[in-house]
Structure formats: C-alpha cells, structure tokens
Amino acid sequence: MNTTKRNTSLSVSGTFAAFRHRNYRLWFAGQLVSIIGTWMQNTAQGYLVYTLTGSAAYLGYVGFISGVPSWLFMIYGGLIADRMSRRTLLIITQSAMMVLAFVLAGLVFLNWVQPWHILVLAFLLGVANAFDTPARQSLVVELVDREDLSNAIAFNSTIFNTGLIIGPAIGAAIYALTGPGWCFTINGLSFIAVIYALFRMRITPTPPRPRVKSALDEIKEGVRYVRGHRLVLTLTVSVFVLNIVGFGPITLLPAWAVSVLQGDVTTNGLLLSARGIGAVIGGLVIAAVASRGGRGKMWTVSSLVMPLAMMAFAASRYLPFSLLLMAVTGFTLVAVMNNSNAMVQYIVPDDLRGRVMGLYSLMFMGGGPLGALAVGVLADRTSEPFTFYVCAIATIIFAVGIWFLRPEVRAMD
C-alpha cells in the first residue's frame, strides 16, 4: 500500500506524468496505432462471424476459444516474462499476431473463409496473447519511474479504450465499403508501429535471475504470494468475476445491433465506440487523480453503478440512450479494472512481478471468454436483453458482497 504523501492538487504535468519518459512515449504511440487496428479486426470479425452463422452462440464460441490458451499458458507466460527480456518477448508475440491477421485477411480475399477458420485463428491468437499480456503488463515498470507507475497504467487503459473508440468506427465504415478483408489487412500493418517502437526503446538490460528453482516451483511461489496477500487476492478474483459478467455481454453487441436495435454493422461500431468513449474518460479521470488517492472509493462506486447502467441498457430500444448507457458501462468497467491493476502493480515486488501479473492476467483474460461462452449460449436460448439482466444482477450481488466482506478494497489509497 502506498504510504507516501500524496499531492492533493491536479495539474497538467501530473496528469501526463508518464509522458516525461521517452520509452513510454514510444510505447504509447506504437500501442495506440496497433490497438486501433486490433479493434478494427475485432469489430469486423464479430460481424463476419454473425453474418456467416447467424448465431449469437457462435459469437460466444469464438470469444471462448480465444481465451482457452490463457488458461493453458498464461501463468507460464508470466514466468517467461520474469526469465527473459520483456521487450524481446513482446517483439516475438506482436510479430506472431501480425502474421495471424494477414492469414485471416488472405482467407477472406480468396473467399475461402469459414467459421472454423476463425475459431482456429482465434485460438492461435489466444496463444500469442497468453505470452504477450504478462510481458506487456510487467514492462510498464521498465518504462517509467515507480512514482509514475499508476499514471502510466491509467494511460495504458486509455490506449486500449481510445482504440475502442476509433477502431470500431473505422472498421465498421471499411467493412461497409469494402468488406472485412481490408480491416484484417490494416490490423496486420498496424503491428509494425508497436514493433518499431519496441526496437527504438532504450531499456537498461536487467541481469537474468539465477534459476535456482524449477519452473513449477517458481510458478507456485507466485501463486502462494497471491493467495497469501488478501488485497491482491481480492482484486485478482474481482477482475475474473467482473470480466465474466461485465465484459462477457459485450460479445453480444453484433447480435444486439441487429436483433434488438434493428441496425447493422454501423450500429455495432457505434455501440463499441460509445463504450470506448466512456472508458477513455474513465482512464483520463484516473490518470488525473492517481496522485490523490481514493482508488478504493472509485472502485466501489463504479462496481455498484455498472450493473445499474447494464440494466438500463437492457431495457433501452432508443439508440442515443443506448449509446449513453454503453459509455457509462465503459467508464465504470475501466474504473474497476484500472484501479485493480494499479494497486496490484504497486504492491507486488519486482522479482515476482511477471508471475503475479501472469496470474492476474489469467484471471483478467480468462474470465472474458468464459463469460462470452456463457452469455452466448444463454442469449441463444433466451434473448440478448434477458442475458444482460442476468449479468447485471450477478454484478450487483458481487459488488455488494465486496462492500460487506472486503472493506479493505474501498479503503485502498
């Protein structure tokens, strides 16, 4: 827990503290370009799957299969991030993702693409992500000074969610004009930006840790740390649960745009972008107040507001109101996830960072696919609005439970 005296005033320099560091500026620019491409692909892929199959359940299958590698490899990916250069590992994983995007584009341009192709490529992308995510989460501490760590983590979320605003809108427009192939091609090209940024960084080489234990023993050491630290354990479990019931329903947006709002691929892009706008605002707010404390209060309030916004969204059939509610959902989701990440990163010792963030990332990345599968099947058997109501009720039950059973969360500095 941070025991240093916090600055109680806001300033532009404080809000953008991470950008004092050249390495972080390179990372931010490269990642932003890449994430925009990724969200273009996600938007196009979701609508392509729904067009090919007409099934909300199949949207869930794609989300689930992409997350299976997280359960298989994510913790080991965290160990690798502790054992080798995180920058080198990221160059390898980002290059693999680039190749997969080009393969999907080629299948579309050749008119060979089938739903099972998308499942296979989603699984392979999940493998790359299982090694990429712990390294990406752990790299932040090498890009900025420790006092700017929370600010950098907040802006990492802003990268992701700025891409969520821009990527779906561009992806939907390109899909409508030319089809999905060019969305996948542009995503492949976008990886060049982040790979170039990684090569340009000036990172002091860290001597490799002596391997005095087996891989299994080192992984167990990270698991024991998380289990033995009540706050870290609570935050790690929280991102798992809230990814299932908070992020899971987002998988249904392509079907929601068509069957509930009577729209098309553009409507889907607008919904995703609205969620991104709310999330970016949330990330900027967190970056601005990172030095003032109060993360726990923001976490708690957001976890209670989120399900209320989800319920209202489920009831809405008016697109502007639906977009507003999706923005509120995005704001509250990022407030919970970002503050959880910042606190875990601040608490964890450097020699365990990769393994702890591997476990944290497993919960973060693994919850979403389980949620995608569950909500896809439930929506296919009932309806999309009913599924949103179920997830909202589960979210509020969990948030109230945290309020009463884990008061240390709302006391986070």
C-alpha positions in Angstrom: 0.0 0.0 0.0 1.2 3.5 -0.8 2.2 5.3 2.4 3.9 8.3 0.7 2.3 11.7 0.9 0.0 12.3 -2.0 -0.4 15.5 -4.0 -3.9 16.8 -3.5 -4.0 19.2 -6.4 -4.5 18.5 -10.1 -2.1 19.7 -12.7 -1.4 19.0 -16.4 2.1 17.8 -15.7 0.8 15.5 -13.0 -2.0 14.2 -15.3 0.6 13.4 -18.0 3.5 12.4 -15.8 4.2 9.2 -17.7 5.0 11.1 -20.9 8.1 12.6 -19.3 9.7 9.3 -20.2 10.9 8.7 -23.8 10.3 5.0 -23.6 6.7 5.5 -22.5 6.1 8.0 -25.3 7.3 5.4 -27.9 5.2 2.7 -26.2 2.0 4.9 -26.2 2.3 5.9 -29.8 3.1 2.4 -31.1 0.4 0.7 -29.0 -2.2 3.2 -29.9 -1.8 2.5 -33.6 -1.8 -1.2 -33.0 -4.8 -1.2 -30.7 -6.8 0.8 -33.3 -6.0 -2.0 -35.8 -7.0 -4.7 -33.3 -10.4 -3.2 -32.6 -11.0 -2.8 -36.4 -10.4 -6.5 -36.7 -12.5 -7.4 -33.6 -15.4 -5.4 -35.0 -15.1 -6.9 -38.4 -14.6 -10.4 -37.2 -17.6 -10.3 -34.9 -19.9 -9.1 -37.6 -18.4 -11.6 -40.1 -19.0 -14.5 -37.7 -22.6 -13.4 -37.2 -23.1 -13.0 -41.0 -21.6 -16.5 -41.7 -23.5 -18.3 -38.9 -26.5 -16.1 -37.8 -25.8 -17.4 -34.3 -25.3 -15.4 -31.1 -23.9 -18.7 -29.6 -21.2 -18.8 -32.2 -20.0 -15.3 -31.2 -19.6 -16.8 -27.7 -17.7 -19.8 -29.1 -15.2 -17.5 -30.8 -14.7 -15.5 -27.6 -14.3 -18.7 -25.6 -11.8 -20.4 -27.8 -9.7 -17.3 -27.9 -9.4 -17.5 -24.1 -8.6 -21.2 -23.7 -4.9 -20.6 -24.2 -5.0 -18.1 -21.3 -5.9 -21.0 -19.0 -3.2 -23.2 -20.6 -0.3 -20.9 -20.9 -0.8 -17.5 -19.2 0.9 -18.4 -15.9 3.8 -19.9 -17.8 3.9 -16.7 -19.9 4.4 -14.8 -16.6 7.3 -17.0 -15.7 8.9 -16.4 -19.1 8.4 -12.6 -18.6 10.4 -12.9 -15.4 13.2 -15.0 -17.1 13.9 -13.1 -20.3 13.8 -9.6 -21.8 10.2 -8.5 -21.8 10.9 -6.3 -24.8 12.2 -9.3 -26.8 9.2 -11.4 -25.8 6.8 -8.7 -26.9 8.5 -8.3 -30.3 8.0 -12.1 -30.8 4.4 -12.1 -29.7 3.5 -9.0 -31.7 5.1 -10.4 -34.8 3.0 -13.6 -34.4 -0.2 -11.6 -34.1 0.7 -9.7 -37.3 1.1 -12.9 -39.2 -2.3 -14.2 -38.0 -4.0 -11.0 -39.1 -2.6 -11.4 -42.6 -3.6 -15.0 -42.8 -7.3 -14.1 -41.9 -7.2 -11.3 -44.5 -5.9 -13.8 -47.1 -8.7 -16.2 -46.4 -11.3 -13.5 -46.8 -9.8 -12.1 -50.1 -9.7 -15.6 -51.5 -13.3 -16.3 -50.5 -12.1 -19.3 -48.5 -13.1 -18.2 -45.0 -15.3 -20.5 -43.0 -16.4 -20.2 -39.3 -13.9 -22.9 -38.3 -11.0 -20.9 -39.8 -11.9 -18.1 -37.4 -12.0 -20.5 -34.5 -8.6 -21.8 -35.2 -7.1 -18.4 -35.8 -8.8 -17.1 -32.6 -7.1 -20.0 -30.6 -3.7 -19.2 -32.1 -4.1 -15.5 -31.3 -5.0 -16.5 -27.8 -1.7 -18.4 -27.5 0.2 -15.3 -28.6 -1.8 -13.2 -26.1 -1.0 -15.7 -23.3 2.7 -14.8 -23.5 2.1 -11.2 -24.6 -0.1 -10.0 -21.8 2.1 -10.7 -18.7 5.1 -9.2 -20.5 3.1 -6.1 -21.5 1.7 -5.6 -18.0 5.2 -6.1 -16.5 7.0 -3.9 -19.0 5.4 -0.7 -17.6 7.8 -0.6 -14.6 10.7 -0.5 -17.0 9.3 2.4 -19.0 8.7 4.9 -16.2 9.9 5.7 -12.7 8.0 4.0 -9.9 6.3 7.2 -8.8 4.7 7.5 -12.3 3.6 3.8 -12.4 -0.1 4.4 -11.6 -0.2 7.2 -14.1 1.3 5.0 -16.8 -1.1 2.2 -16.0 -4.0 4.6 -16.3 -2.8 5.7 -19.7 -2.3 2.1 -20.8 -6.0 1.8 -20.3 -6.6 5.0 -22.3 -4.6 3.5 -25.2 -6.8 0.4 -25.2 -10.0 2.4 -25.0 -9.0 5.1 -27.4 -8.5 2.3 -29.9 -12.0 1.1 -28.9 -13.5 4.5 -29.9 -11.6 4.8 -33.2 -11.2 1.2 -34.3 -14.8 0.0 -34.4 -15.9 3.2 -36.2 -13.3 2.9 -38.9 -13.7 -0.9 -39.0 -17.5 -0.6 -39.5 -17.0 2.0 -42.2 -14.4 0.0 -44.1 -16.5 -3.2 -43.7 -19.5 -1.5 -45.1 -17.5 -0.1 -48.1 -15.1 -3.0 -48.9 -15.9 -6.0 -46.7 -13.8 -7.4 -43.8 -10.6 -8.3 -45.7 -9.2 -4.8 -45.6 -10.0 -4.5 -41.9 -7.8 -7.5 -41.2 -5.1 -6.3 -43.5 -4.9 -2.9 -41.8 -4.7 -4.6 -38.5 -1.7 -6.6 -39.7 0.0 -3.5 -40.8 -0.7 -1.7 -37.6 1.6 -4.1 -35.6 4.6 -2.6 -37.4 4.1 0.6 -35.3 4.5 -1.2 -31.9 7.3 -3.5 -33.1 9.2 -0.4 -34.3 8.6 1.4 -31.0 9.9 -1.6 -29.1 13.1 -1.6 -31.1 13.6 2.1 -30.5 13.4 1.9 -26.7 16.4 2.4 -24.6 16.0 -0.1 -21.8 18.8 -0.9 -19.4 19.3 -4.7 -19.6 18.3 -6.5 -16.5 20.6 -9.3 -15.4 18.7 -12.6 -15.7 17.6 -14.1 -12.4 19.5 -17.1 -11.3 17.4 -20.2 -11.9 17.7 -21.9 -8.5 14.2 -23.4 -8.7 12.3 -25.4 -11.3 9.7 -23.6 -13.4 6.9 -25.3 -11.5 8.4 -24.2 -8.1 8.7 -20.6 -9.4 5.1 -20.6 -10.6 4.0 -22.0 -7.2 5.9 -19.2 -5.5 3.9 -16.6 -7.4 0.6 -18.4 -6.6 1.5 -18.6 -2.9 2.2 -14.8 -2.9 -1.3 -14.0 -4.4 -3.1 -16.5 -2.1 -1.3 -15.0 1.0 -1.9 -11.4 0.2 -5.6 -10.7 1.0 -5.9 -7.5 -1.0 -4.1 -8.8 -4.1 -6.2 -12.0 -4.0 -9.4 -10.0 -3.7 -8.5 -7.7 -6.7 -7.4 -10.7 -8.8 -10.6 -12.6 -8.1 -12.6 -9.4 -8.8 -11.2 -8.9 -12.3 -12.1 -12.6 -13.0 -15.7 -12.3 -11.9 -16.3 -8.9 -13.4 -14.8 -10.0 -16.7 -17.4 -12.8 -16.9 -20.4 -10.7 -16.0 -19.2 -7.3 -17.2 -17.2 -7.9 -20.3 -18.9 -11.1 -21.3 -22.1 -9.4 -22.5 -20.1 -7.1 -24.8 -19.7 -10.2 -27.1 -23.4 -9.9 -27.9 -23.2 -6.4 -29.4 -23.2 -7.6 -33.1 -26.4 -9.5 -32.4 -27.8 -6.7 -30.3 -27.2 -4.2 -33.1 -29.3 -6.3 -35.5 -32.0 -8.1 -33.4 -32.6 -5.5 -30.7 -31.9 -2.1 -32.2 -32.8 -3.1 -35.8 -29.5 -1.8 -37.0 -26.4 -3.1 -39.0 -22.6 -3.2 -38.8 -22.5 0.6 -38.3 -24.8 0.3 -35.3 -22.4 -2.3 -33.9 -19.5 0.0 -34.4 -21.3 2.9 -32.7 -22.0 0.8 -29.6 -18.4 -0.3 -29.3 -17.2 3.2 -29.8 -19.6 4.5 -27.2 -18.2 2.1 -24.7 -14.7 3.2 -25.7 -15.5 6.9 -25.1 -16.7 6.2 -21.6 -13.6 4.1 -20.9 -11.3 6.8 -22.2 -12.9 9.4 -20.0 -12.6 6.9 -17.1 -8.9 6.4 -17.9 -8.2 10.1 -18.0 -10.0 10.7 -14.7 -7.9 8.0 -13.1 -4.7 9.4 -14.6 -5.6 12.9 -13.2 -6.4 11.7 -9.7 -3.7 9.0 -9.5 -1.6 11.0 -7.1 -4.6 12.0 -4.8 -5.6 8.5 -3.6 -9.2 7.4 -3.3 -8.8 4.4 -5.7 -10.9 2.2 -3.4 -13.8 4.6 -3.3 -13.8 4.9 -7.1 -13.6 1.1 -7.4 -16.5 0.6 -5.1 -18.8 3.3 -6.6 -18.1 2.1 -10.1 -18.8 -1.5 -9.2 -22.2 -0.5 -8.0 -23.1 1.9 -10.8 -22.0 -0.6 -13.5 -24.9 -3.1 -13.1 -27.5 -0.3 -13.0 -26.2 1.0 -16.3 -26.3 -2.5 -17.7 -30.0 -3.0 -16.6 -30.9 0.3 -18.2 -29.1 -0.7 -21.4 -31.0 -3.9 -21.5 -34.3 -2.0 -21.3 -33.4 0.6 -23.9 -34.5 0.4 -27.5 -33.6 4.0 -28.4 -30.1 4.2 -30.0 -28.9 7.5 -28.5 -29.9 6.4 -25.0 -28.3 3.0 -25.5 -25.0 4.7 -26.6 -25.0 6.9 -23.5 -25.6 3.8 -21.2 -22.8 1.9 -23.0 -20.5 4.8 -22.4 -21.4 4.7 -18.6 -20.7 1.0 -18.6 -17.3 1.6 -20.3 -16.4 4.2 -17.7 -17.3 2.0 -14.7 -15.6 -1.1 -16.2 -12.3 0.8 -16.7 -12.5 2.4 -13.2 -12.7 -1.0 -11.6 -10.2 -2.8 -13.8 -7.6 0.0 -14.0 -7.6 0.7 -10.2 -7.3 -3.1 -9.6 -4.3 -3.3 -11.9 -2.6 -0.2 -10.4 -2.9 -1.4 -6.9 -1.6 -4.9 -7.7 1.3 -3.5 -9.6 2.1 -1.1 -6.8 2.1 -3.8 -4.1 3.9 -6.7 -5.9 7.7 -7.0 -5.5 9.7 -6.7 -8.7 11.2 -10.2 -8.5 7.6 -11.7 -8.6 6.1 -9.2 -10.9 5.9 -11.3 -14.1 4.5 -14.3 -12.3 1.9 -12.4 -10.3 0.9 -10.4 -13.3 0.7 -13.7 -15.2 -1.8 -15.0 -12.7 -3.6 -11.6 -12.6 -3.7 -11.6 -16.5 -5.0 -15.2 -16.4 -7.9 -14.0 -14.3 -8.4 -10.9 -16.5 -8.1 -12.7 -19.9 -9.7 -15.9 -18.8 -12.9 -14.5 -17.3 -13.9 -12.8 -20.5 -14.0 -16.0 -22.7 -15.9 -17.9 -20.1 -18.4 -15.0 -19.9 -18.6 -14.9 -23.7 -19.4 -18.6 -23.9 -22.0 -18.4 -21.1 -23.7 -15.3 -22.4 -23.7 -16.6 -26.0 -25.4 -19.8 -25.1 -27.8 -18.1 -22.7 -28.7 -15.4 -25.3 -29.2 -18.1 -27.9 -31.7 -20.0 -25.7 -33.4 -16.9 -24.2 -32.7 -13.4 -25.5 -30.0 -10.8 -25.5 -31.8 -8.4 -23.1 -32.6 -11.3 -20.6 -28.9 -12.2 -20.7 -27.9 -8.6 -19.9 -30.3 -8.5 -16.9 -28.8 -11.8 -15.6 -25.2 -10.4 -15.8 -26.3 -7.1 -14.2 -27.9 -8.9 -11.2 -24.8 -11.1 -10.8 -22.6 -8.0 -10.9 -24.5 -6.1 -8.2 -24.6 -9.2 -5.9 -20.8 -9.5 -6.2 -20.2 -5.7 -5.7 -22.4 -5.7 -2.5 -20.5 -8.8 -1.3 -17.2 -7.0 -1.7 -18.6 -4.0 0.2 -19.5 -6.0 3.2 -16.8 -8.8 3.2 -13.8 -6.9 1.9 -13.8 -3.4 3.4 -10.1 -3.1 2.6 -10.9 -2.6 -1.1 -12.8 0.6 -0.6 -10.0 1.7 1.8 -7.4 1.5 -1.0 -5.3 4.6 -1.2 
